Amino acid sequence: MQTAPATILLVLVSYLAGGSFRVEALPIGLFALFAHWLSFGHNSLMDTAMGYDLKDPSKKHHPLVSGRLSLHSAHNVIHWGLSILILIASIMTLLWSPNPALALFSLMLWVAFGHAYNDGLSKESLFSFVPISICMVGAGLWGWFLSHSTLDLMGWLLIGYYFFTILFQISWSGHLKEIQQKERSNILVKMGAEVRDDVFYPGASRIYAWVIKAINLYFGYLLLMLNKDLVRLVWVVLLTFLAVVLLDKLTKTRFYDRDKDLFNMSAMEVVTIYLPIPLVLPWLESVVLMLFGIIYFVAFNFWLWSKPYPKV
């Protein structure tokens, strides 16, 4: 729930890219909010229904795991809700998109690969980061084609940036926080990463993380070249510095403190998501969206966990 700004910004930045605010952004942002809530609820529902979360001690407080919410109720709310959302998205596409064929294709990528990830691949496939990365690229493309008829250079670079952003979040950060569960889908374990005597040893996964994040940031610098000025250059350099500092903290051999890692992962996610926003949008729209994201994220984390970052 607390990570909803990631989906909202993904869709809205794509929708508004290269232009300025338009009134349709409000219902699109609201749709992205509900899409995030229901899709992440779907992930928790399926992980519990298939038994995975029942074995994870960090998930014992979840309503489905603790029994405070029944699977019967969750199935009805989540699956009916997702079906209605897809219908709404299709109508929005046909009404607003200048290229409804590509917009509907993008929507299908979002839905199909999201279901594939939630319905089992997240726990059973070593390459589970591929469907979720494609899923979120589909969300970005859908937002793009709601206001653009073709995918120009900015669009290609933005989508490339999104892909490697999600790839890092899922295949590195997501697996790092679950490394002690030793799930068969954890690619970091296959690369030699482990927690031994409360110390994290990254193995070859450290190289993997640096390569993925370097490609991710490279797409950001390519976006900068399309709309460069001194302020945007300073912005990108500053956020790159923060990303590198966080990357070093997350990938080095160290005492394994899961709470501290969750904070650093959250900071990395914010830095990475925010970096391209002023590169494709005017500063006013950028500042409004970024302030919304920070306020929402911190407020919901305090509401859920009494701290400014997630506990799971």
C-alpha positions, 0 to 999 in steps of 0.5 A: 500500500505504501509503495503506491507512488511508484505505480502512480508516478510510473503511469503519470510521468509517462502520460505527461512526458514531453508536455505539461499538466492536463486534467485527465491526469487526475483520473489516471492517477486515481486509477493507478492508485487503485491498480497498485492497491489491488495488484499488490493485494493480489500478490499477498493473496496468492502468496498466502493461498499457495502457502508461501507467506505462511512459512515466512516469519516476517509476514506473520502480521499480515491479515491473511496470514494471521487470520484477521482476513479470510481468503474467501473475502480476499478472493472476492474483493481482489479478483472482482476489483481487478476485473472491474479495473481492467474494464475501466482501463479499457474504456479510458483507453478507447476514449482518450488514447490517440493510438488505442491499439498500442495502448491496449497492447500495453495494458495487456502486457501489464495485466498478463505479466502481472498475473504471471508473476503474482500467480506463482512465478515470483516464488517458483522461477529463477527469472521471476524478475523478467515478468514483473519488469515487463509488467511495469514496462507495460504500465508505463507504456499504457500511460505513454500511449494514452497521450502519445501516438508513437514511441519516440526517442524519449519514450524508448529511453524512459521505458528502458529506464523503467525496465532496469529500475524494476529489474534492480528492485525485484532481482536485487532488493526484493531478493536481498530482503528475503535472502534468509528464506532461501526461496528457489527463485532467489537469484542472489543465492545462486550467485553465492550471496548468503547470510552466515553468522549474521554477516551478509556475504554478497558473492558474485551478486555484488557485480550483478547489482552494480552492472544493473544499476549502472545501466539504469543510470546510463538511461537517465543520462541519455534522457538528460541529453534530450533536455539538458540545462545546468539545473537538471545536470546538477539534479542528475549528478546529485541523485547519482551520487546518492544512488552510488552511496546506497548501492555500496551500502547494500552490496558490501560485506557487512553485518546483516541488519534487515531493518537498515537494509529496508531503509536503504532499499526504500531510499534507493527506490525513491532516488531512482524513481525521482531521477528522470521526472524533471528530465521529461516534465516541467519543474512545476509538475515534477515538484508537485508529483515528487512532493506527493510521492514523499508525503504519501510514502512517509505518511502511510509507513508511519500509519502502518509501521510507525516508522518512515520506511516499510518493515517488510 
